[in-house]
């Protein structure tokens, strides 16, 4: 299973980004703020905490181009437990019973006070913002003030899945550290280290769906994503007719109180598959071949009846439905039914 970023001693596939930070550190010219950008789930937060541990430990990592410090090091243990007094993390706390919808301004103002304190355990203080995309407008402006008035020996590490949506003034005050998707060989190593026991055929499907994101791959495994994708494709294959009893049973399963990860994964896969069909229509075939039994026929069926322009409009409409359900806490069953009915309606026009 995947470790939380603050607990993870291993970072695979991002050695070039590590080398960039390490070069700045060894040259004694470390920018006070870094924007670690890239697709969701590829290891941005893992790198942020890896950098923070390295700096809080005084830069006493191994020789070479690695920021690793041993997982039995006191700094590593305190960062992993959330108990290091010179590290502050700003996030929505997704593990809480009721996660906040954004990072709020009061938390960022507290970070402003934090960075002006004297380091308690060493020479540096560090703030990890995971992710900056989730700052509400007031919080983003408060963060900008911190970035404009940097304190000595303070490191601010922002992660972002969509850096283009951040305030330009925030972007301009950070050193950009872009991360690429993780190559398949490195993905296999990460999944093996994480105890993923997928069969070779399932692993190939998983890599195709995860698209270089270890976080996405682990989330798919934990939520039964391959089986969920098979179900989504199965319903699409029968369109414009829908097997309503089966769809209601599927929706009921996803609406159970304990099924939220499966629901989120199913809706993400639904949108991913619609976008995949659009790409197949635009480029003349499914990228990487079929990832579910009968996918090619199902995709051809949908693309032929809907067309490229209306596929894009369908994706946007369903994405808004899913986002609105999230913010308004709507009935999950109705969201699942609504998404498939939108697809059915598009095929009947």
TORFI-530724 format. One line per 10 residues: their letters; for each residue x, y, z of N, C-alpha, C. Coordinates in steps of 0.05 Angstrom, whole numbers. Atoms other than C-alpha are relative to their C-alpha. Layout:
BEGIN
a) X,Y,Z,X,Y,Z,X,Y,Z | ...;
END
This chain:
BEGIN
xxxxxxxxxx) 17,-24,0,0,0,0,18,25,0 | -15,-25,2,22,71,-13,3,14,27 | -5,-15,-24,54,109,44,-9,29,-3 | 5,-29,1,34,180,62,26,14,-7 | -25,-14,9,83,230,31,20,6,22 | -18,-8,-22,111,253,98,14,-25,12 | -11,24,-11,126,180,116,18,-15,-20 | -12,16,21,155,157,50,30,6,-3 | -29,-4,2,231,147,49,10,-3,-28 | -9,7,27,233,129,-25,-13,19,-20;
xxxxxxxxxx) 10,-16,22,226,174,-86,13,-11,-25 | -10,12,25,234,140,-154,-11,15,-24 | 8,-12,25,233,172,-222,3,30,-1 | -3,-29,0,248,244,-201,28,8,9 | -27,-5,-8,323,242,-193,10,27,-11 | -8,-25,12,332,302,-240,-9,24,18 | 10,-21,-17,289,346,-195,15,2,26 | -16,1,-25,327,324,-133,27,14,-5 | -26,-11,6,392,343,-168,-1,30,-3 | 3,-29,2,366,413,-183,1,13,27;
xxxxxxxxxx) 0,-12,-27,351,428,-110,27,-4,13 | -25,5,-13,415,395,-86,22,18,-11 | -19,-18,11,456,437,-134,-2,28,12 | 4,-26,-12,425,501,-107,9,0,29 | -8,2,-28,437,478,-35,31,1,2 | -29,1,-2,510,462,-47,14,25,-9 | -11,-26,8,521,528,-82,-6,22,20 | 7,-20,-20,491,564,-22,-19,21,-10 | 19,-19,11,438,597,-65,-28,-14,-3 | 26,14,-1,372,565,-44,-23,20,-1;
xxxxxxxxxx) 23,-18,0,310,604,-66,-18,-7,24 | 16,5,-24,263,613,-7,-27,-14,-6 | 25,13,7,202,587,-45,3,-16,-26 | -1,18,23,194,529,-93,-28,-9,-7 | 26,10,10,134,509,-136,5,-26,-14 | -3,27,11,134,434,-147,-25,-7,-16 | 24,2,17,87,424,-206,0,-25,-16 | 2,24,16,61,365,-244,-27,-13,4 | 25,14,-3,2,317,-252,-4,-11,28 | 7,10,-26,-34,292,-191,10,-28,4;
xxxxxxxxxx) -8,27,-8,-5,232,-155,27,-10,-9 | -25,9,11,64,232,-186,23,2,20 | -21,-1,-20,103,246,-122,8,28,8 | -7,-28,-7,102,322,-113,2,4,30 | -1,-4,-29,86,320,-39,22,-17,12 | -22,16,-10,135,263,-28,26,14,-4 | -24,-15,4,189,306,-59,1,24,19 | 1,-23,-18,167,366,-17,10,-7,28 | -8,9,-27,174,328,49,29,-10,0 | -27,10,3,239,297,24,20,24,2;
xxxxxxxxxx) -16,-24,-2,268,367,13,-1,12,28 | 2,-11,-27,241,391,80,17,-15,20 | -16,16,-18,273,333,117,29,5,-3 | -28,-4,6,339,344,82,10,27,12 | -8,-26,-9,341,418,100,-2,1,31 | 2,0,-29,316,408,172,22,-16,13 | -22,16,-10,371,356,181,27,14,-5 | -25,-15,5,422,409,161,14,-8,-26 | -12,8,25,433,380,92,19,-23,2 | -18,22,-5,468,320,121,-11,-26,-12;
xxxxxxxxxx) 9,25,13,444,269,70,25,-14,-11 | -23,15,11,487,218,33,13,16,-23 | -13,-13,22,537,239,-19,-14,-8,-26 | 13,6,26,513,241,-92,-24,18,-4 | 22,-17,8,450,268,-123,-26,-9,13 | 24,8,-15,401,246,-69,-5,18,24 | 7,-15,-24,364,284,-15,-8,-18,23 | 9,19,-20,350,221,25,15,3,26 | -13,5,-26,363,216,99,-12,-26,11 | 9,26,-9,357,150,135,-27,1,15;
xxxxxxxxxx) 26,-1,-13,287,131,160,1,-4,30 | -3,1,-30,315,120,230,13,26,11 | -11,-26,-8,342,192,232,-21,14,17 | 20,-14,-17,308,234,287,-17,19,-15 | 15,-19,16,287,287,237,-21,-15,-17 | 19,16,16,256,234,192,-24,-9,17 | 21,11,-17,217,204,249,-20,22,9 | 18,-21,-9,190,271,274,-16,12,-23 | 16,-9,23,170,294,204,-22,-20,-6 | 20,21,7,135,228,192,-24,1,20;
xxxxxxxxxx) 21,-1,-20,96,235,257,-15,26,1 | 12,-27,-1,79,308,245,8,16,25 | -8,-12,-26,117,327,308,25,18,-2 | -23,-17,2,175,369,281,-8,29,4 | 9,-27,-7,170,438,311,9,21,-20 | -9,-19,20,205,472,252,-13,-6,-28 | 14,6,25,158,443,199,-30,5,4 | 29,-5,0,87,468,185,-11,-10,-27 | 13,10,24,41,434,135,-28,13,-3 | 27,-11,6,-19,469,103,-13,-18,-21;
xxxxxxxxxx) 15,17,19,-70,422,71,-29,-1,9 | 29,3,-7,-144,405,72,-4,-22,20 | 2,22,-19,-130,346,118,-22,-20,-9 | 20,19,12,-165,293,75,-6,-23,17 | 5,23,-17,-160,242,130,-20,7,23 | 20,-8,-21,-207,282,176,-27,-11,-7 | 27,10,5,-278,259,184,-15,18,-20 | 12,-20,18,-301,323,149,21,18,-12 | -21,-17,11,-245,349,104,-11,27,-9 | 8,-26,9,-248,423,90,0,1,-31;
xxxxxxxxxx) 2,-2,29,-265,444,19,24,16,-11 | -23,-16,9,-204,491,16,19,4,23 | -18,-10,-20,-143,515,53,-8,29,7 | 12,-25,-7,-169,574,92,21,21,9 | -18,-22,-5,-139,642,106,13,0,27 | -11,0,-27,-130,633,181,24,-19,2 | -22,18,-1,-84,574,169,25,13,-13 | -22,-13,13,-41,615,122,11,22,17 | -9,-21,-18,-38,673,170,17,-11,23 | -16,13,-20,-13,625,223,27,-8,-11;
xxxxxxxxxx) -26,6,13,41,604,174,17,25,-1 | -15,-25,0,60,677,168,14,6,26 | -12,-3,-27,72,680,243,22,-21,4 | -19,22,-4,109,613,241,27,6,-13 | -26,-4,15,161,634,189,17,22,12 | -16,-21,-13,182,694,231,10,-8,27 | -11,10,-25,198,652,292,28,-11,-5 | -26,12,2,268,629,307,-2,-30,0 | 1,30,2,281,556,288,5,-12,28 | -2,12,-27,273,512,350,21,-23,1;
xxxxxxxxxx) -16,25,0,313,450,329,25,2,-17 | -23,-3,17,363,474,278,3,28,-11 | -4,-26,12,378,530,230,-23,9,-18 | 20,-6,20,317,526,184,-28,-6,10 | 28,6,-3,242,528,184,-11,-6,-28 | 11,7,26,199,497,129,-30,-1,1 | 29,1,3,127,503,105,-6,-16,-25 | 9,15,24,95,452,58,-29,7,-4 | 28,-6,8,32,475,22,-9,-22,-20 | 8,22,16,-2,413,-6,-31,-2,-2;
xxxxxxxxxx) -13,-12,22,-32,434,-51,-9,30,-2 | 6,-28,3,-31,508,-70,-26,4,-16 | 24,-2,15,-89,494,-117,-25,2,18 | 23,1,-18,-134,487,-56,-2,24,19 | 2,-25,-15,-121,555,-26,-25,16,-10 | 22,-17,9,-184,597,-26,12,28,-6 | -11,-26,9,-176,669,-54,14,16,22 | -12,-16,-22,-163,702,13,26,-14,10 | -24,15,-8,-113,647,32,22,4,-20 | -20,-4,20,-77,655,-34,13,28,3;
xxxxxxxxxx) -11,-27,-4,-69,730,-22,17,2,26 | -16,1,-25,-44,716,49,27,-14,-5 | -25,14,7,7,667,21,19,19,-16 | -16,-18,16,30,719,-29,15,20,18 | -14,-19,-18,46,767,28,24,-13,13 | -22,15,-12,90,713,60,23,-2,-20 | -20,3,21,126,702,-6,14,26,-6 | -11,-27,6,137,777,-15,19,9,22 | -16,-8,-23,169,783,54,14,-24,13 | -12,24,-10,213,722,61,18,4,25;
xxxxxxxxxx) -17,0,-24,247,706,127,26,-15,-6 | -25,15,4,319,683,130,-3,-29,9 | -1,29,-6,330,608,130,-28,-12,3 | 27,12,2,257,594,114,-5,-11,-28 | 5,13,26,237,546,59,-30,-5,-2 | 28,4,5,167,547,30,-3,-17,-25 | 3,20,22,148,487,-14,-29,-3,-7 | 27,2,10,85,490,-55,-3,-22,-20 | 6,19,21,56,432,-94,-24,11,-16 | 23,-9,17,8,445,-152,-4,-19,-23;
xxxxxxxxxx) 7,17,23,-28,400,-201,-6,18,-25 | 8,-19,22,-50,462,-243,13,27,5 | -13,-25,-7,2,517,-234,-10,24,-16 | 10,-22,16,-29,558,-290,-24,13,12 | 24,-12,-13,-90,570,-245,8,15,25 | -8,-16,-24,-49,600,-188,3,29,-8 | -5,-29,5,-40,675,-180,27,3,-14 | -26,-4,13,14,697,-229,21,11,19 | -20,-12,-19,46,736,-172,11,-22,19 | -11,23,-15,52,671,-132,20,-15,-16;
xxxxxxxxxx) -19,15,18,84,635,-191,26,15,-3 | -24,-16,6,132,692,-203,20,1,24 | -17,-1,-23,159,689,-132,11,-27,9 | -9,27,-7,174,615,-133,20,-10,-22 | -16,15,19,229,574,-165,-15,-24,-9 | 17,21,11,193,526,-211,16,-26,-1 | -13,26,0,210,452,-202,-21,-20,-12 | 20,17,12,168,413,-253,8,-30,1 | -4,29,-1,160,338,-246,-15,-13,-24 | 13,14,22,145,292,-305,-14,-25,11;
xxxxxxxxxx) 12,25,-7,102,231,-304,21,-22,3 | -20,20,-7,138,170,-277,0,-21,-22 | -1,21,21,163,121,-331,-10,-27,10 | 12,26,-7,133,51,-333,18,-17,17 | -19,17,-16,196,16,-307,1,9,29 | 0,-10,-27,198,62,-247,-27,-4,14 | 27,5,-11,122,54,-238,-1,-29,11 | 1,28,-9,131,-22,-234,16,-3,26 | -16,2,-24,186,-14,-182,-15,12,24 | 15,-13,-22,143,33,-140,-23,-18,9;
xxxxxxxxxx) 22,18,-6,83,-14,-144,9,-25,14 | -11,24,-13,125,-74,-125,9,6,28 | -8,-8,-27,156,-37,-66,-25,4,18 | 25,-5,-15,85,-18,-45,-17,-24,5 | 14,25,-6,63,-90,-44,-24,-5,-19 | 21,5,19,18,-87,-105,4,-27,-13 | -3,28,10,6,-160,-123,-16,-5,-25 | 16,3,24,-27,-149,-190,12,-20,-19 | -9,18,21,-23,-202,-244,12,17,-23 | -12,-16,22,19,-182,-305,-20,14,-18;
xxxxxxxxxx) 19,-13,17,-42,-169,-348,-14,23,13 | 13,-22,-15,-75,-127,-294,20,23,4 | -20,-21,-4,-10,-90,-282,3,17,-25 | -2,-15,25,-6,-71,-355,-24,19,-3 | 24,-17,1,-78,-45,-352,3,23,19 | -3,-21,-21,-62,-7,-288,19,22,-9 | -20,-20,9,-1,27,-319,-13,18,-22 | 12,-15,22,-42,48,-380,-20,20,11 | 20,-18,-12,-97,79,-336,13,21,17 | -13,-18,-19,-51,110,-284,16,21,-14;
xxxxxxxxxx) -14,-20,16,-10,146,-338,23,13,15 | -23,-11,-13,53,154,-298,-4,12,27 | 7,-11,-27,19,171,-231,-1,-23,20 | 2,21,-21,37,123,-174,-23,3,19 | 23,-5,-18,-15,156,-130,-26,-10,-12 | 24,9,13,-69,142,-181,0,-30,-2 | -1,29,2,-45,70,-190,-8,-13,27 | 7,11,-27,-49,56,-115,-29,4,7 | 29,-6,-5,-117,90,-110,-18,-19,-16 | 16,19,17,-143,47,-167,0,-28,12;
xxxxxxxxxx) -2,26,-13,-118,-16,-133,-17,-2,25 | 14,0,-25,-147,2,-66,-30,1,-3 | 29,-4,4,-215,20,-95,-12,-20,-19 | 10,19,19,-221,-39,-143,-5,13,-27 | 4,-16,24,-211,8,-202,-2,-16,-26 | 2,15,25,-201,-45,-256,-28,-12,-3 | 27,11,1,-267,-78,-239,-20,22,-6 | 18,-22,4,-301,-10,-237,2,9,-30 | -2,-7,28,-273,7,-306,-14,-20,-18 | 14,20,16,-298,-59,-334,-30,5,1;
xxxxxxxxxx) 28,-5,-2,-367,-41,-308,-9,24,-16 | 6,-24,16,-366,29,-338,0,-6,-30 | -2,7,29,-344,2,-406,-23,-19,-7 | 22,18,5,-396,-53,-400,-26,14,-5 | 24,-16,4,-452,-3,-392,1,15,-27 | -3,-15,25,-425,39,-449,-3,-18,-25 | 2,18,23,-422,-22,-495,-29,-5,-8 | 28,5,6,-497,-31,-490,-16,24,-9 | 15,-25,8,-516,41,-506,-7,0,-30 | 15,-20,-15,-560,73,-528,-20,-13,21;
xxxxxxxxxx) 17,13,-20,-598,21,-486,16,-2,26 | -13,3,-26,-582,19,-411,-13,-23,15 | 11,21,-17,-589,-42,-367,-6,13,27 | 7,-16,-23,-627,-3,-315,1,-16,27 | -3,14,-26,-632,-58,-261,29,-2,8 | -29,3,-7,-557,-69,-265,12,27,7 | -10,-27,-6,-544,6,-266,-9,9,28 | 9,-8,-27,-587,17,-204,15,-16,22 | -16,16,-20,-551,-40,-168,28,11,3 | -26,-12,0,-484,-10,-187,0,27,15;
xxxxxxxxxx) 3,-26,-13,-507,59,-164,-5,-3,30 | 5,5,-28,-533,32,-98,26,-8,14 | -26,9,-12,-465,-1,-85,18,24,4 | -18,-23,-3,-428,64,-97,-11,21,20 | 12,-19,-18,-477,103,-54,2,-8,30 | -2,8,-28,-463,63,9,19,17,15 | -16,-18,-17,-432,101,67,29,-7,-1 | -28,9,-1,-368,59,65,12,-1,-28 | -9,3,28,-361,64,-12,10,25,-13 | -7,-25,12,-338,135,-21,25,-2,-18;
xxxxxxxxxx) -23,2,19,-268,116,-49,-8,-13,-26 | 9,13,25,-302,69,-99,-16,19,-17 | 16,-19,15,-352,123,-118,18,21,-14 | -18,-20,12,-297,175,-129,16,-12,-23 | -16,13,20,-256,126,-169,-17,-6,-25 | 17,6,22,-315,105,-212,-6,25,-16 | 6,-25,14,-333,177,-229,25,11,-15 | -25,-9,14,-260,194,-245,4,-17,-25 | -4,17,23,-257,133,-290,-21,5,-22 | 21,-7,20,-323,152,-324,10,24,-16;
xxxxxxxxxx) -9,-24,15,-294,221,-342,25,-7,-16 | -25,8,14,-226,191,-360,-7,-15,-25 | 6,16,23,-260,142,-407,-13,17,-22 | 12,-18,20,-302,196,-442,22,15,-14 | -23,-14,12,-238,236,-453,16,-19,-18 | -16,20,16,-203,173,-478,-14,-6,-27 | 15,5,25,-259,160,-529,4,24,-18 | -4,-24,17,-252,232,-553,28,0,-12 | -27,2,11,-177,223,-561,2,-21,-22 | 0,21,21,-189,158,-599,-13,10,-25;
xxxxxxxxxx) 13,-10,23,-237,193,-645,17,20,-15 | -17,-21,12,-188,250,-657,25,-12,-13 | -26,10,10,-127,206,-669,-2,-28,-13 | 4,24,15,-157,144,-700,6,-26,15 | -4,25,-15,-151,93,-644,5,5,29 | -4,-3,-29,-148,81,-569,29,1,6 | -28,-2,-8,-82,104,-540,9,-25,16 | -10,24,-14,-43,41,-521,-17,-24,-2 | 17,23,3,-98,-6,-543,-21,-2,22 | 22,4,-19,-155,-35,-502,10,-4,28;
xxxxxxxxxx) -7,4,-28,-152,-31,-426,-23,-14,14 | 23,15,-11,-219,-67,-415,-11,-17,-23 | 11,18,20,-252,-125,-451,-23,14,-15 | 21,-12,17,-294,-100,-509,2,31,-1 | -1,-30,0,-269,-28,-500,0,12,-28 | -2,-11,27,-253,-18,-573,-28,2,-13 | 27,0,12,-324,-36,-596,-17,21,15 | 16,-20,-15,-355,6,-540,8,28,-7 | -9,-27,7,-312,66,-557,-9,8,-28 | 9,-6,27,-328,61,-631,-30,6,-1;
xxxxxxxxxx) 29,-4,-2,-402,56,-614,-7,28,10 | 5,-27,-11,-401,119,-571,10,22,-19 | -11,-21,17,-356,159,-617,-16,4,-26 | 15,-2,25,-397,143,-679,-26,15,4 | 26,-12,-5,-462,166,-647,2,28,11 | -2,-26,-14,-437,226,-607,17,20,-16 | -18,-18,15,-379,255,-648,18,16,19 | -21,-12,-16,-318,293,-624,-9,25,15 | 8,-25,-13,-349,361,-609,-19,-6,23 | 19,5,-21,-407,333,-569,12,-18,22;
xxxxxxxxxx) -15,14,-21,-359,286,-532,12,20,20 | -12,-21,-17,-322,347,-506,-21,14,17 | 22,-13,-15,-388,380,-486,-11,-19,21 | 10,20,-19,-411,316,-453,19,-2,24 | -20,1,-22,-346,312,-412,-4,24,19 | 3,-24,-16,-355,384,-388,-26,-1,17 | 25,2,-15,-428,372,-369,1,-20,23 | -2,20,-21,-413,309,-330,20,8,22 | -19,-9,-20,-353,340,-296,-13,21,18 | 14,-19,-16,-397,398,-273,-19,-14,19;
xxxxxxxxxx) 18,16,-17,-448,348,-247,14,-12,24 | -15,13,-21,-396,311,-207,11,20,20 | -11,-21,-18,-364,375,-180,-23,12,17 | 23,-12,-15,-432,403,-160,-9,-19,22 | 8,20,-20,-449,338,-124,19,0,23 | -20,-1,-22,-384,344,-85,-4,24,18 | 2,-24,-16,-395,415,-63,-27,2,15 | 27,-2,-12,-470,407,-48,-8,-26,15 | 6,25,-15,-465,337,-17,-25,-14,-11 | 24,12,13,-516,309,-67,1,-31,3;
xxxxxxxxxx) 2,29,-1,-540,237,-67,18,-13,-21 | -19,11,18,-485,196,-98,-13,-18,-21 | 14,17,19,-533,147,-130,-11,16,-24 | 11,-17,21,-567,203,-169,22,11,-18 | -22,-10,17,-499,228,-193,9,-22,-20 | -8,22,18,-480,159,-221,-21,-4,-22 | 22,3,20,-548,151,-254,0,23,-20 | 1,-23,18,-545,222,-281,23,0,-20 | -22,0,19,-476,213,-312,-6,-19,-23 | 6,19,22,-497,151,-351,-24,9,-17;
xxxxxxxxx) 23,-10,16,-563,183,-372,8,23,-18 | -10,-21,18,-525,243,-399,14,-13,-24 | -13,14,22,-483,195,-441,-21,-13,-18 | 21,12,16,-546,158,-463,-14,21,-17 | 14,-22,15,-580,224,-483,17,10,-23 | -18,-10,22,-519,246,-523,0,-19,-23 | -1,20,22,-522,181,-563,-27,-1,-14 | 26,1,13,-596,190,-578,-7,25,-16 | 5,-25,14,-591,260,-606,3,-4,-30;
END
